[in-house]
Structure formats: structure tokens, C-alpha cells
Amino acid sequence: SNPRMCRASPRAASSQATGPPAAPPPPPPGFMDAVKAGAAAAAPAKADMGAVFGEINRGAAVTSGLRKVTDDMKSKNRKDRSGAVPAGASSAGSAGAKRPAAGASKARGPAKCELKGNKWMVENQVENRELVVEAASPKQTLYVYACEKSTIQVKGKVNNITLDSCKRVAIVFDDVVASFELVNCQSTEAQCTGACPTFSIDKCDGVQLYLSDKSLGANITSAKSSEMNVLTPGQDGEFNEAPLPEQFTSVFKDGKWSTEPVDHSGG
């Protein structure tokens, strides 16, 4: 910051010319008495603070002299603090009290396993290991929604299979004309024993996809998903497991973007 500029007043200049400045006037009467009185008042305050620290150093003994709180003295047992809402409470407050708590689980609908037209509906099945869907036509589709800890077997050829918002569900199916889709699912196992041209995985965590010899040429598309593994037939009936990439790197080269999966093999 810039230094402040000071200028001498004409009176100061004349005093410097005539001789040294005069001595300052004496303090007003009673000034020293007031100073002594203030020092005396501060002494008890220091003594009081010393007593406070002394009590703290006593540890658990500090609370020995406190009065015990009986049941009738607690707020929940006092009639004047019952917590009841008065009759004149505002409607806005009542509406807020009826609002469900954040994170409350969504009510589950009734369990279904039925055919409507050409669409099979399997919904809200929990711990059902004996679900069987028998497709009578390749035009039929299967939609599985909000199922948990269940196993589904699909017999016959269907046009499309979709699993939506399912947890710990296993499904085994034969042939699919169009595609098999997983959306918002967790810990899902799917096994194709026939042919399926397309597999789609979207917003899923924990997918085990078993392919047959007829579906090895399938196209697998994934987005916003993790822990995806594909198992293909090997020798002696064993399956070979391979993870699907979750991370990618993009490079702008020769006027266009090139994207490749990140290799974590270390090779």
C-alpha cells in the first residue's frame, strides 16, 4: 500500500522554532484510585477461573454433587411437554408430518406371471425358484420386472426378453429372435442354451452371461455397467470366463476420435 503523506501544521512548526514542547498536563483527580479499584476487581475473577479448572481436573468427581434427574422430571413424562400437536396447527405442518421419510422402500405390487396377448409379464416375484414360461409362438415376448432371488426358465423360442430392476435373479432360455436385455439389474445370471443375436446390458452391476456354441457370434452392448463377465463353452463341459471392459480411453488422431478399452493385464 502507498505510504500515508503527513504534513506539519503551522502551529507545530512555530512551536518547534520557539523551543522544546511543554510537559503533558497531570492526570485528573481520582485517576490512580480508579486504576487500583479495577485491579482489585480483576483479582476475584482470576480466582474464580482457577476454581473452574480445579473442578475440571477432578475428573468424574465433578458430577458427584449434581442432583439426580428422576422419571417425572424428564421431558417425555412431563404433562406440559407431551409433544401433542395443538388443534390450531397449520395445515402445512400436518402435510409435512405425513410425508414419508427419505429413502423409504417403495411398496411392492402383487406378484404376477401371466400372458397378455403376446407379452409374458413376470413381476414382483420374490424367492420363487420354480418360475417356468412356455412360449407357444416366436412372436411372444417376456418382460421381467422387480423380481428378487428368483429363477426363471423359458421354454421355446421368443422374440425378446427384458429384465428390468431385478436383483439376484437367474434366467435360462432357449432361442431369442431379436435380443436379450438387462436394465437396472444387480447380481444377475443369464444362460442362453440356443441362439441369440444381440445382448444389451444397461446400468447393471454384477452380470454373469453364459453363452452356447450357437450364440458365440452375438453382439454384446454395454453401458454404465460394472462387473460383467461372459462365459463361453470350453473343453469337458467347462466354461471359460472373460470380463467385459468397463473403462475406455479416447484419442483424437487423424481428424477423428479413436476409443479403445483400457487393458489392465499389465502385458
MIDOSE-1310 file (N, C-alpha, C; in nm, 2 decimals, decimal comma, always signed):
residues 267
snpr	+0,08/-0,12/+0,00/+0,00/+0,00/+0,00/+0,09/+0,12/+0,00; +0,03/+0,23/-0,05/+0,11/+0,36/-0,06/+0,12/+0,42/+0,08; +0,24/+0,47/+0,12/+0,26/+0,54/+0,25/+0,17/+0,66/+0,26; +0,12/+0,68/+0,38/+0,04/+0,80/+0,41/+0,13/+0,92/+0,41
mcra	+0,09/+1,03/+0,35/+0,17/+1,16/+0,35/+0,12/+1,25/+0,46; +0,22/+1,29/+0,55/+0,19/+1,37/+0,67/+0,25/+1,51/+0,65; +0,18/+1,61/+0,69/+0,22/+1,75/+0,67/+0,21/+1,81/+0,81; +0,31/+1,89/+0,85/+0,31/+1,96/+0,98/+0,22/+2,08/+0,97
spra	+0,15/+2,10/+1,08/+0,06/+2,22/+1,08/+0,14/+2,34/+1,11; +0,09/+2,46/+1,08/+0,16/+2,59/+1,11/+0,19/+2,60/+1,26; +0,10/+2,55/+1,35/+0,12/+2,56/+1,49/+0,24/+2,48/+1,54; +0,24/+2,35/+1,48/+0,36/+2,27/+1,52/+0,49/+2,33/+1,47
assq	+0,49/+2,39/+1,35/+0,61/+2,45/+1,30/+0,66/+2,56/+1,39; +0,57/+2,65/+1,44/+0,61/+2,76/+1,52/+0,66/+2,71/+1,66; +0,60/+2,60/+1,72/+0,65/+2,55/+1,84/+0,78/+2,50/+1,83; +0,82/+2,43/+1,72/+0,95/+2,38/+1,70/+1,05/+2,49/+1,69
atgp	+1,01/+2,61/+1,64/+1,10/+2,72/+1,63/+1,13/+2,79/+1,76; +1,03/+2,79/+1,85/+1,05/+2,87/+1,98/+1,12/+2,79/+2,09; +1,12/+2,65/+2,09/+1,18/+2,57/+2,19/+1,12/+2,44/+2,21; +1,16/+2,36/+2,31/+1,11/+2,23/+2,33/+0,96/+2,23/+2,37
paap	+0,88/+2,13/+2,35/+0,74/+2,13/+2,38/+0,72/+2,12/+2,53; +0,60/+2,18/+2,57/+0,57/+2,18/+2,72/+0,54/+2,04/+2,77; +0,56/+2,02/+2,90/+0,53/+1,89/+2,96/+0,38/+1,86/+2,96; +0,34/+1,73/+2,95/+0,19/+1,70/+2,94/+0,13/+1,73/+3,07
pppp	+0,00/+1,77/+3,07/-0,07/+1,80/+3,20/-0,09/+1,68/+3,29; -0,10/+1,70/+3,42/-0,11/+1,58/+3,51/-0,25/+1,52/+3,49; -0,26/+1,39/+3,53/-0,39/+1,32/+3,52/-0,49/+1,38/+3,61; -0,62/+1,36/+3,58/-0,73/+1,43/+3,65/-0,73/+1,37/+3,79
pgfm	-0,80/+1,43/+3,89/-0,81/+1,38/+4,02/-0,88/+1,25/+4,03; -0,83/+1,15/+4,11/-0,90/+1,02/+4,13/-0,87/+0,92/+4,02; -0,78/+0,96/+3,93/-0,74/+0,86/+3,82/-0,67/+0,74/+3,87; -0,57/+0,75/+3,96/-0,50/+0,64/+4,01/-0,59/+0,55/+4,10
davk	-0,68/+0,62/+4,17/-0,77/+0,54/+4,26/-0,86/+0,44/+4,17; -0,90/+0,49/+4,05/-0,98/+0,41/+3,96/-0,90/+0,29/+3,91; -0,77/+0,31/+3,88/-0,69/+0,21/+3,83/-0,67/+0,10/+3,94; -0,65/+0,14/+4,06/-0,63/+0,04/+4,17/-0,76/-0,04/+4,19
agaa	-0,87/+0,03/+4,18/-1,00/-0,04/+4,20/-1,03/-0,14/+4,10; -0,99/-0,11/+3,97/-1,01/-0,21/+3,86/-0,92/-0,33/+3,88; -0,80/-0,31/+3,93/-0,71/-0,43/+3,95/-0,76/-0,52/+4,06; -0,82/-0,45/+4,16/-0,87/-0,53/+4,27/-0,99/-0,61/+4,23
aaap	-1,08/-0,56/+4,13/-1,19/-0,63/+4,08/-1,15/-0,75/+4,00; -1,04/-0,74/+3,92/-1,00/-0,84/+3,83/-0,94/-0,96/+3,91; -0,89/-0,94/+4,03/-0,83/-1,05/+4,11/-0,93/-1,16/+4,14; -1,06/-1,13/+4,19/-1,15/-1,23/+4,22/-1,19/-1,31/+4,09
akad	-1,19/-1,24/+3,97/-1,23/-1,32/+3,85/-1,12/-1,42/+3,82; -0,99/-1,39/+3,84/-0,89/-1,49/+3,81/-0,90/-1,60/+3,91; -0,94/-1,57/+4,03/-0,95/-1,68/+4,13/-1,06/-1,77/+4,10; -1,18/-1,71/+4,05/-1,29/-1,79/+4,01/-1,25/-1,88/+3,89
mgav	-1,18/-1,84/+3,79/-1,14/-1,92/+3,68/-1,05/-2,03/+3,73; -0,96/-2,01/+3,82/-0,88/-2,11/+3,88/-0,96/-2,22/+3,95; -1,07/-2,18/+4,01/-1,16/-2,28/+4,08/-1,22/-2,36/+3,97; -1,26/-2,30/+3,86/-1,33/-2,38/+3,75/-1,23/-2,49/+3,70
fgei	-1,11/-2,45/+3,67/-1,01/-2,55/+3,62/-0,98/-2,66/+3,72; -0,98/-2,62/+3,85/-0,96/-2,71/+3,95/-1,07/-2,82/+3,95; -1,20/-2,78/+3,93/-1,31/-2,87/+3,93/-1,30/-2,96/+3,81; -1,25/-2,91/+3,69/-1,24/-2,99/+3,58/-1,13/-3,10/+3,60
nrga	-1,02/-3,07/+3,67/-0,92/-3,16/+3,69/-0,96/-3,27/+3,79; -1,07/-3,25/+3,86/-1,12/-3,36/+3,95/-1,17/-3,48/+3,87; -1,20/-3,46/+3,74/-1,25/-3,57/+3,66/-1,39/-3,61/+3,69; -1,42/-3,74/+3,72/-1,55/-3,79/+3,74/-1,61/-3,73/+3,87
avts	-1,53/-3,69/+3,96/-1,58/-3,64/+4,09/-1,66/-3,51/+4,07; -1,65/-3,44/+3,96/-1,72/-3,32/+3,93/-1,87/-3,34/+3,94; -1,92/-3,45/+3,89/-2,06/-3,48/+3,88/-2,12/-3,54/+4,00; -2,04/-3,57/+4,11/-2,08/-3,63/+4,23/-2,18/-3,54/+4,30
glrk	-2,17/-3,41/+4,29/-2,26/-3,32/+4,36/-2,38/-3,28/+4,28; -2,40/-3,33/+4,16/-2,52/-3,30/+4,08/-2,64/-3,37/+4,13; -2,76/-3,31/+4,12/-2,88/-3,37/+4,16/-2,93/-3,47/+4,05; -2,98/-3,59/+4,09/-3,02/-3,69/+4,00/-3,16/-3,65/+3,94
vtdd	-3,17/-3,68/+3,81/-3,29/-3,65/+3,74/-3,39/-3,77/+3,75; -3,50/-3,75/+3,81/-3,60/-3,86/+3,83/-3,69/-3,87/+3,70; -3,77/-3,98/+3,70/-3,85/-4,00/+3,58/-3,95/-3,89/+3,55; -4,01/-3,84/+3,66/-4,11/-3,73/+3,65/-4,05/-3,60/+3,60
mksk	-3,92/-3,59/+3,60/-3,86/-3,46/+3,56/-3,82/-3,47/+3,41; -3,83/-3,58/+3,35/-3,79/-3,60/+3,21/-3,89/-3,54/+3,12; -3,85/-3,48/+3,01/-3,94/-3,41/+2,92/-4,05/-3,50/+2,87; -4,02/-3,62/+2,83/-4,12/-3,71/+2,78/-4,23/-3,75/+2,87
nrkd	-4,20/-3,73/+3,01/-4,30/-3,77/+3,11/-4,37/-3,65/+3,16; -4,33/-3,53/+3,12/-4,40/-3,41/+3,18/-4,52/-3,37/+3,10; -4,63/-3,34/+3,17/-4,76/-3,31/+3,10/-4,75/-3,18/+3,02; -4,67/-3,09/+3,07/-4,66/-2,96/+2,99/-4,58/-2,97/+2,87
rsga	-4,51/-3,09/+2,85/-4,43/-3,11/+2,73/-4,46/-3,25/+2,67; -4,58/-3,27/+2,65/-4,63/-3,41/+2,60/-4,59/-3,43/+2,45; -4,57/-3,32/+2,38/-4,54/-3,33/+2,24/-4,66/-3,34/+2,15; -4,78/-3,33/+2,21/-4,90/-3,33/+2,13/-4,91/-3,21/+2,04
vpag	-4,96/-3,23/+1,92/-4,98/-3,12/+1,82/-5,11/-3,04/+1,86; -5,11/-2,91/+1,88/-5,23/-2,84/+1,91/-5,33/-2,84/+1,80; -5,46/-2,82/+1,83/-5,56/-2,83/+1,73/-5,54/-2,72/+1,63; -5,48/-2,61/+1,66/-5,47/-2,50/+1,57/-5,34/-2,50/+1,48
assa	-5,28/-2,62/+1,47/-5,16/-2,63/+1,39/-5,19/-2,61/+1,25; -5,09/-2,55/+1,17/-5,12/-2,52/+1,03/-5,13/-2,64/+0,95; -5,20/-2,63/+0,84/-5,22/-2,75/+0,75/-5,08/-2,78/+0,68; -5,00/-2,68/+0,66/-4,87/-2,71/+0,60/-4,79/-2,80/+0,69
gsag	-4,79/-2,78/+0,82/-4,72/-2,86/+0,92/-4,77/-3,00/+0,92; -4,90/-3,02/+0,91/-4,96/-3,15/+0,91/-4,92/-3,23/+0,78; -4,92/-3,16/+0,67/-4,88/-3,22/+0,55/-4,74/-3,27/+0,55; -4,65/-3,19/+0,62/-4,51/-3,23/+0,63/-4,49/-3,35/+0,72
akrp	-4,58/-3,36/+0,82/-4,57/-3,47/+0,91/-4,61/-3,60/+0,84; -4,70/-3,60/+0,75/-4,74/-3,72/+0,68/-4,65/-3,76/+0,57; -4,56/-3,68/+0,53/-4,47/-3,71/+0,43/-4,37/-3,83/+0,47; -4,36/-3,93/+0,38/-4,28/-4,05/+0,42/-4,13/-4,01/+0,43
aaga	-4,06/-4,07/+0,51/-3,92/-4,04/+0,53/-3,84/-4,07/+0,40; -3,73/-3,99/+0,38/-3,65/-4,01/+0,26/-3,58/-4,15/+0,27; -3,58/-4,21/+0,15/-3,51/-4,34/+0,14/-3,61/-4,46/+0,18; -3,74/-4,43/+0,21/-3,83/-4,54/+0,24/-3,85/-4,63/+0,12
skar	-3,86/-4,76/+0,15/-3,87/-4,85/+0,04/-4,00/-4,84/-0,03; -4,00/-4,86/-0,16/-4,12/-4,84/-0,24/-4,21/-4,97/-0,22; -4,34/-4,95/-0,21/-4,43/-5,06/-0,19/-4,42/-5,15/-0,31; -4,42/-5,28/-0,28/-4,41/-5,38/-0,39/-4,55/-5,42/-0,43
gpak	-4,57/-5,43/-0,56/-4,70/-5,47/-0,62/-4,72/-5,62/-0,61; -4,84/-5,66/-0,65/-4,87/-5,80/-0,65/-4,78/-5,88/-0,74; -4,75/-6,01/-0,70/-4,67/-6,10/-0,79/-4,76/-6,14/-0,91; -4,69/-6,14/-1,02/-4,76/-6,18/-1,15/-4,67/-6,27/-1,23
celk	-4,74/-6,36/-1,30/-4,68/-6,45/-1,40/-4,79/-6,49/-1,50; -4,81/-6,40/-1,60/-4,93/-6,42/-1,68/-4,89/-6,38/-1,83; -4,98/-6,42/-1,92/-4,96/-6,39/-2,06/-5,07/-6,29/-2,10; -5,04/-6,17/-2,15/-5,14/-6,08/-2,20/-5,11/-6,05/-2,35
gnkw	-5,19/-6,11/-2,43/-5,17/-6,10/-2,58/-5,05/-6,18/-2,61; -4,94/-6,12/-2,66/-4,82/-6,19/-2,69/-4,71/-6,15/-2,60; -4,74/-6,09/-2,48/-4,64/-6,05/-2,39/-4,66/-6,12/-2,25; -4,55/-6,19/-2,22/-4,55/-6,25/-2,08/-4,50/-6,15/-1,98
mven	-4,58/-6,15/-1,87/-4,55/-6,05/-1,76/-4,51/-6,13/-1,64; -4,38/-6,11/-1,59/-4,34/-6,17/-1,47/-4,29/-6,06/-1,38; -4,37/-6,03/-1,27/-4,34/-5,92/-1,19/-4,35/-5,95/-1,04; -4,26/-5,88/-0,96/-4,26/-5,88/-0,82/-4,25/-6,02/-0,76
qven	-4,18/-6,11/-0,82/-4,16/-6,24/-0,77/-4,04/-6,24/-0,67; -4,06/-6,29/-0,55/-3,95/-6,29/-0,45/-3,93/-6,44/-0,40; -3,81/-6,48/-0,41/-3,77/-6,62/-0,37/-3,86/-6,73/-0,43; -3,88/-6,71/-0,56/-3,95/-6,82/-0,63/-3,86/-6,88/-0,73
relv	-3,82/-7,01/-0,70/-3,72/-7,08/-0,78/-3,78/-7,17/-0,89; -3,92/-7,16/-0,90/-3,98/-7,26/-0,99/-4,07/-7,19/-1,10; -4,02/-7,07/-1,14/-4,10/-7,00/-1,25/-4,06/-7,06/-1,38; -4,17/-7,09/-1,46/-4,15/-7,15/-1,59/-4,24/-7,08/-1,69
veaa	-4,18/-7,03/-1,80/-4,26/-6,97/-1,91/-4,25/-7,05/-2,03; -4,36/-7,10/-2,08/-4,36/-7,18/-2,20/-4,42/-7,10/-2,32; -4,33/-7,06/-2,41/-4,37/-6,98/-2,52/-4,43/-7,07/-2,63; -4,54/-7,03/-2,68/-4,61/-7,11/-2,78/-4,59/-7,05/-2,92
spkq	-4,53/-6,93/-2,93/-4,50/-6,87/-3,06/-4,38/-6,78/-3,05; -4,30/-6,78/-3,16/-4,18/-6,69/-3,16/-4,21/-6,54/-3,16; -4,34/-6,51/-3,17/-4,38/-6,37/-3,16/-4,40/-6,32/-3,02; -4,40/-6,41/-2,93/-4,42/-6,37/-2,79/-4,29/-6,31/-2,73
tlyv	-4,31/-6,22/-2,63/-4,20/-6,16/-2,56/-4,22/-6,18/-2,41; -4,11/-6,16/-2,34/-4,11/-6,18/-2,20/-4,05/-6,05/-2,13; -4,13/-6,00/-2,03/-4,08/-5,89/-1,96/-4,08/-5,92/-1,81; -3,97/-5,91/-1,75/-3,95/-5,95/-1,61/-3,91/-5,82/-1,53
yace	-4,00/-5,79/-1,43/-3,98/-5,66/-1,36/-3,98/-5,68/-1,21; -3,88/-5,62/-1,14/-3,88/-5,61/-0,99/-3,89/-5,74/-0,92; -3,81/-5,84/-0,97/-3,81/-5,97/-0,91/-3,68/-5,98/-0,83; -3,68/-6,06/-0,72/-3,56/-6,08/-0,64/-3,55/-6,23/-0,60
ksti	-3,43/-6,27/-0,60/-3,39/-6,41/-0,55/-3,48/-6,51/-0,62; -3,50/-6,51/-0,75/-3,58/-6,60/-0,82/-3,51/-6,66/-0,94; -3,57/-6,77/-0,99/-3,51/-6,84/-1,10/-3,62/-6,86/-1,21; -3,59/-6,82/-1,33/-3,69/-6,83/-1,44/-3,64/-6,92/-1,55
qvkg	-3,72/-7,01/-1,60/-3,69/-7,09/-1,71/-3,78/-7,06/-1,83; -3,72/-7,04/-1,94/-3,80/-7,00/-2,06/-3,79/-7,12/-2,16; -3,90/-7,18/-2,19/-3,90/-7,29/-2,29/-3,96/-7,25/-2,42; -3,89/-7,28/-2,53/-3,94/-7,24/-2,66/-3,87/-7,11/-2,71
kvnn	-3,90/-7,08/-2,83/-3,84/-6,96/-2,89/-3,93/-6,83/-2,87; -3,87/-6,72/-2,83/-3,94/-6,60/-2,81/-3,88/-6,49/-2,89; -3,95/-6,38/-2,91/-3,89/-6,27/-2,99/-3,80/-6,18/-2,91; -3,83/-6,16/-2,78/-3,74/-6,07/-2,70/-3,76/-6,10/-2,55
itld	-3,65/-6,08/-2,48/-3,65/-6,10/-2,33/-3,59/-5,98/-2,27; -3,66/-5,92/-2,17/-3,61/-5,80/-2,10/-3,63/-5,82/-1,95; -3,52/-5,80/-1,87/-3,52/-5,80/-1,73/-3,49/-5,66/-1,68; -3,58/-5,61/-1,60/-3,58/-5,47/-1,56/-3,59/-5,46/-1,40
sckr	-3,49/-5,39/-1,34/-3,49/-5,37/-1,20/-3,50/-5,49/-1,12; -3,42/-5,59/-1,15/-3,42/-5,72/-1,08/-3,29/-5,73/-1,00; -3,30/-5,81/-0,89/-3,19/-5,84/-0,80/-3,17/-5,99/-0,78; -3,05/-6,04/-0,80/-3,02/-6,18/-0,77/-3,12/-6,27/-0,84
vaiv	-3,14/-6,25/-0,97/-3,23/-6,33/-1,05/-3,14/-6,41/-1,15; -3,18/-6,54/-1,17/-3,12/-6,62/-1,27/-3,22/-6,66/-1,37; -3,18/-6,66/-1,50/-3,28/-6,69/-1,61/-3,21/-6,78/-1,71; -3,28/-6,89/-1,75/-3,22/-6,98/-1,85/-3,33/-6,98/-1,97
fddv	-3,28/-6,96/-2,09/-3,37/-6,95/-2,21/-3,31/-7,02/-2,33; -3,40/-7,06/-2,42/-3,35/-7,13/-2,54/-3,31/-7,03/-2,65; -3,40/-7,01/-2,75/-3,37/-6,92/-2,86/-3,45/-6,79/-2,85; -3,38/-6,68/-2,89/-3,44/-6,55/-2,90/-3,42/-6,49/-3,04
vasf	-3,52/-6,44/-3,09/-3,52/-6,39/-3,23/-3,45/-6,25/-3,24; -3,48/-6,16/-3,15/-3,43/-6,02/-3,16/-3,31/-6,00/-3,06; -3,35/-5,99/-2,93/-3,24/-5,95/-2,83/-3,28/-5,99/-2,69; -3,18/-6,00/-2,61/-3,19/-6,02/-2,46/-3,14/-5,90/-2,40
elvn	-3,22/-5,83/-2,31/-3,18/-5,71/-2,25/-3,18/-5,71/-2,09; -3,08/-5,65/-2,03/-3,08/-5,63/-1,89/-3,07/-5,48/-1,86; -3,16/-5,43/-1,78/-3,17/-5,29/-1,74/-3,19/-5,27/-1,59; -3,10/-5,19/-1,53/-3,11/-5,16/-1,39/-3,11/-5,29/-1,30
cqst	-3,03/-5,38/-1,33/-3,03/-5,51/-1,26/-2,90/-5,52/-1,18; -2,91/-5,60/-1,07/-2,80/-5,63/-0,99/-2,78/-5,78/-0,96; -2,66/-5,83/-0,97/-2,63/-5,97/-0,94/-2,72/-6,06/-1,02; -2,70/-6,06/-1,15/-2,79/-6,13/-1,24/-2,71/-6,24/-1,32
eaqc	-2,77/-6,36/-1,33/-2,71/-6,46/-1,41/-2,81/-6,50/-1,53; -2,75/-6,51/-1,65/-2,84/-6,54/-1,76/-2,76/-6,64/-1,85; -2,83/-6,75/-1,89/-2,78/-6,85/-1,97/-2,86/-6,88/-2,09; -2,79/-6,86/-2,21/-2,86/-6,89/-2,34/-2,81/-7,03/-2,39
tgac	-2,91/-7,12/-2,40/-2,88/-7,25/-2,44/-2,90/-7,27/-2,59; -2,95/-7,17/-2,66/-2,98/-7,17/-2,80/-2,90/-7,06/-2,87; -2,98/-6,99/-2,96/-2,92/-6,88/-3,03/-2,98/-6,75/-3,00; -2,90/-6,64/-2,99/-2,95/-6,51/-2,96/-2,85/-6,41/-3,03
ptfs	-2,90/-6,33/-3,12/-2,80/-6,24/-3,19/-2,75/-6,12/-3,12; -2,83/-6,07/-3,02/-2,79/-5,94/-2,95/-2,81/-5,95/-2,80; -2,72/-5,90/-2,73/-2,73/-5,89/-2,58/-2,70/-5,74/-2,54; -2,79/-5,69/-2,46/-2,78/-5,55/-2,42/-2,78/-5,54/-2,27
idkc	-2,68/-5,47/-2,21/-2,66/-5,45/-2,07/-2,65/-5,30/-2,04; -2,75/-5,25/-1,96/-2,75/-5,11/-1,94/-2,78/-5,08/-1,79; -2,69/-5,01/-1,73/-2,70/-4,97/-1,59/-2,71/-5,09/-1,49; -2,62/-5,18/-1,51/-2,63/-5,31/-1,43/-2,50/-5,33/-1,35
dgvq	-2,50/-5,39/-1,24/-2,39/-5,43/-1,16/-2,39/-5,58/-1,13; -2,28/-5,65/-1,17/-2,27/-5,79/-1,15/-2,36/-5,87/-1,24; -2,30/-5,90/-1,36/-2,37/-5,98/-1,46/-2,28/-6,10/-1,50; -2,34/-6,22/-1,50/-2,28/-6,34/-1,54/-2,36/-6,39/-1,66
lyls	-2,30/-6,38/-1,78/-2,37/-6,42/-1,91/-2,30/-6,55/-1,96; -2,38/-6,65/-1,97/-2,34/-6,78/-2,02/-2,39/-6,80/-2,17; -2,30/-6,82/-2,26/-2,33/-6,84/-2,40/-2,32/-6,98/-2,44; -2,40/-7,02/-2,54/-2,38/-7,15/-2,60/-2,30/-7,14/-2,73
dksl	-2,27/-7,25/-2,79/-2,20/-7,25/-2,92/-2,27/-7,17/-3,03; -2,41/-7,18/-3,02/-2,48/-7,11/-3,12/-2,49/-6,96/-3,11; -2,45/-6,91/-2,99/-2,46/-6,77/-2,97/-2,32/-6,70/-2,95; -2,22/-6,77/-2,99/-2,08/-6,71/-2,98/-2,06/-6,59/-3,07
gani	-2,13/-6,58/-3,18/-2,12/-6,47/-3,27/-2,21/-6,35/-3,24; -2,27/-6,35/-3,12/-2,36/-6,25/-3,08/-2,29/-6,11/-3,05; -2,37/-6,01/-3,07/-2,32/-5,87/-3,04/-2,36/-5,83/-2,90; -2,26/-5,80/-2,82/-2,29/-5,76/-2,68/-2,26/-5,61/-2,66
tsak	-2,37/-5,54/-2,62/-2,35/-5,39/-2,60/-2,38/-5,36/-2,45; -2,29/-5,28/-2,39/-2,30/-5,25/-2,25/-2,28/-5,10/-2,23; -2,35/-5,04/-2,13/-2,34/-4,90/-2,10/-2,36/-4,88/-1,95; -2,28/-4,80/-1,88/-2,29/-4,77/-1,74/-2,31/-4,89/-1,66
ssem	-2,23/-4,99/-1,68/-2,24/-5,12/-1,61/-2,10/-5,16/-1,56; -2,10/-5,25/-1,46/-1,98/-5,29/-1,40/-1,99/-5,44/-1,36; -1,87/-5,50/-1,34/-1,86/-5,64/-1,30/-1,93/-5,73/-1,40; -1,90/-5,72/-1,52/-1,97/-5,80/-1,63/-1,87/-5,91/-1,68
nvlt	-1,92/-6,03/-1,68/-1,84/-6,14/-1,72/-1,92/-6,23/-1,82; -1,85/-6,27/-1,92/-1,91/-6,36/-2,03/-1,84/-6,50/-2,02; -1,92/-6,60/-2,01/-1,86/-6,74/-2,00/-1,90/-6,81/-2,13; -1,80/-6,87/-2,20/-1,82/-6,94/-2,32/-1,78/-7,09/-2,30
pgqd	-1,84/-7,18/-2,38/-1,81/-7,32/-2,36/-1,66/-7,35/-2,39; -1,61/-7,44/-2,30/-1,47/-7,49/-2,32/-1,47/-7,64/-2,33; -1,36/-7,70/-2,30/-1,34/-7,84/-2,31/-1,40/-7,91/-2,18; -1,45/-8,03/-2,20/-1,50/-8,11/-2,09/-1,62/-8,05/-2,02
gefn	-1,70/-7,97/-2,09/-1,81/-7,91/-2,03/-1,79/-7,79/-1,94; -1,66/-7,75/-1,94/-1,63/-7,63/-1,85/-1,65/-7,50/-1,93; -1,66/-7,39/-1,86/-1,68/-7,26/-1,92/-1,56/-7,18/-1,90; -1,52/-7,10/-2,01/-1,41/-7,01/-2,00/-1,47/-6,87/-1,97
eapl	-1,42/-6,80/-1,86/-1,47/-6,68/-1,82/-1,38/-6,56/-1,87; -1,45/-6,45/-1,92/-1,37/-6,34/-1,96/-1,45/-6,21/-1,92; -1,38/-6,11/-1,86/-1,46/-5,99/-1,82/-1,48/-5,90/-1,94; -1,59/-5,82/-1,94/-1,61/-5,72/-2,04/-1,55/-5,59/-1,99
peqf	-1,49/-5,51/-2,08/-1,43/-5,38/-2,03/-1,53/-5,29/-1,97; -1,48/-5,21/-1,87/-1,56/-5,11/-1,81/-1,50/-4,97/-1,83; -1,37/-4,96/-1,86/-1,30/-4,84/-1,88/-1,25/-4,83/-2,02; -1,25/-4,71/-2,08/-1,21/-4,68/-2,21/-1,12/-4,56/-2,22
tsvf	-1,04/-4,56/-2,32/-0,95/-4,44/-2,35/-0,98/-4,39/-2,49; -0,99/-4,26/-2,50/-1,02/-4,20/-2,63/-0,90/-4,11/-2,68; -0,86/-4,12/-2,80/-0,75/-4,04/-2,86/-0,80/-3,98/-2,99; -0,77/-3,85/-3,00/-0,80/-3,77/-3,13/-0,68/-3,79/-3,22
kdgk	-0,70/-3,86/-3,33/-0,59/-3,89/-3,42/-0,65/-3,89/-3,57; -0,57/-3,82/-3,65/-0,60/-3,82/-3,80/-0,74/-3,76/-3,82; -0,78/-3,66/-3,74/-0,90/-3,59/-3,76/-1,03/-3,66/-3,70; -1,01/-3,76/-3,62/-1,12/-3,83/-3,56/-1,08/-3,89/-3,43
wste	-1,19/-3,92/-3,35/-1,17/-3,99/-3,22/-1,16/-4,14/-3,23; -1,06/-4,19/-3,16/-1,05/-4,34/-3,16/-1,06/-4,38/-3,01; -1,15/-4,48/-2,99/-1,18/-4,52/-2,85/-1,15/-4,67/-2,84; -1,07/-4,71/-2,73/-1,03/-4,84/-2,71/-1,05/-4,88/-2,56
pvdh	-1,07/-5,00/-2,53/-1,08/-5,04/-2,39/-0,95/-5,03/-2,32; -0,95/-5,00/-2,19/-0,82/-5,00/-2,11/-0,78/-5,14/-2,08; -0,65/-5,17/-2,10/-0,60/-5,30/-2,08/-0,53/-5,30/-1,94; -0,59/-5,38/-1,85/-0,53/-5,39/-1,72/-0,45/-5,52/-1,69
sgg	-0,42/-5,59/-1,80/-0,35/-5,72/-1,79/-0,20/-5,70/-1,75; -0,15/-5,58/-1,78/-0,01/-5,55/-1,75/+0,09/-5,60/-1,85; +0,04/-5,65/-1,96/+0,13/-5,70/-2,06/+0,18/-5,60/-2,15
